[in-house]
Amino acid sequence: ESDGLLRPVSGEVLIPFSMDSSVYFSTLDQFKYNSALMIGAAVGDTVSACAEGKVVAIFQDSEIGHAITMELGDGYKITYGQLENINVALNSYVDRGQAIATVASPTKYFSVKGSNLYLKLTADGTPVNPEALFR
């Protein structure tokens, strides 16, 4: 925690982290809690690792598209979604700031908001606001 996190892309937050109150998802036309950040980015923008860690999952999800989950240590995990051109391998170690993928076209769940990076941080399985740790 004391090292903080690097911003993985330079865009503005499109949908904020909010587990205390619901936020509006324009594509879904509904309010819901949001355990992640959606950061605006252009298709093809490079996604950099927020912190060093080990790649523990590379998967596809209907909501967040192609995604990577990394263990950061001390019970922290981070998931990056809405990706393409993933260039890390399962069980590989990634350095802070290393290019890990590029931003993909948004899934149907985020088509109105436009292309973005999905970023979810958890501590022992509990969602944490990654924006509070950006340095």
N, C-alpha and C positions, 0 to 999 in steps of 0.2 A: 504493500500500500504506500509506503513512504516514497518509493520510486515513481509512483504515479503511472499513467498510461500516455503513450504518444497518440495523437489523433491519427486514425488510420487513413482518412481522406480529409480534404480541406473544406468540404461543404458545410452548409448550415444544417442544423437539426430540423427535420421536417415533422417528425412526430416524437415528442419527448418521452423519456422514461417517466412512468407515473403509476405507482402501485398504491398511492394514497387516494387518488380520485381518477375517474375515467377521463380519457381524452378522445377527441373525435377522429375517426378514421374515415376520410372522405370517400375512398373507393368503396368501402363497405356501407357507407352512410349510417354509421352507428358509433356510439360511444362505448369504449371498453378500456379496461386496465391495460397498461403496456409495460411489459417486463423487459423491454429492450429500447434502444435508440434507433431511429431511422435517420441517417445522415444523407442529405442530398449529394449526389455525385453524378458525373456524366458517364454514360456507357463507355467502357474502355479505360476509365481512370484506374490508376494503380492503387491497390489496397496494401498498406503496410501493416506489419504486426505491431500491435499496441505495446507488447511486452514480449520478452523471451519466454519460450515454453515448448511443450511437446505436443505434436499433433496427435490427438486421440480419436478423432473421427473425421471422415470426409463423406458427406452424404447429400442426398437430394430430398427436399421437402416441398410439398405443394404450396405452402405459404411463403417460405423464405428462399426457395430455389436451391441452387447448389450452395453448400455450406461447409465450413471447417470449424471444428471445436478443438481448442488447445487447453491443456492443463498448464497453469501458470505457477503452481505451488501454493502452499498454505491453504489448500481447499478451494482456490480460485480456478474457475474455468471461463473461457471466453469463446463465444460463437460468432463467427462472421457469416452473413448470408447475402443473397442476391449476387453471387459470384459467377465468374467464368474464367477460363484460362488459369485454373488452379495449378500452381507450380511447386507445391510441397507434397510430400508423401506421408502416408500414415506412419506413425511412430518416429518421424523425423523431428529434429530439434530446430527451432526457428529463433533467430536473433531479433531483438527489438529493432524495429525500423525496416526489417527485411521485407521485400516485395513478396506477397503470398498469392496474389490473384489480381484480377481486374473486376470492375463492376459490370454486372450483366444488365440486360433489359429487365425491368421489373416484372415480377409475377403478377397474375391477375388481381391479387390482393392489394397491390400498390400501384396499379396502372394510372389512377388519377393523380397521385402524388408525383409520379415520375420515377426515374431511375434513382436508386439509393443504395446505401450500404446498411444492412441490418446488423446491429451490434448488441449482443447480450452478454453481460457479465454476471456470474453467480459466485457466491461464497458459501461453500458447503450446501449447495443446491438452492440457496435463497437469492433471488434477483437483487442486484446492486446497481445503482446508477453509475454507469461508466463515465458520464460527463463530469461528475464530481471529482474524478481522479485524473482528468486530462491535465498534462503539464506542458 
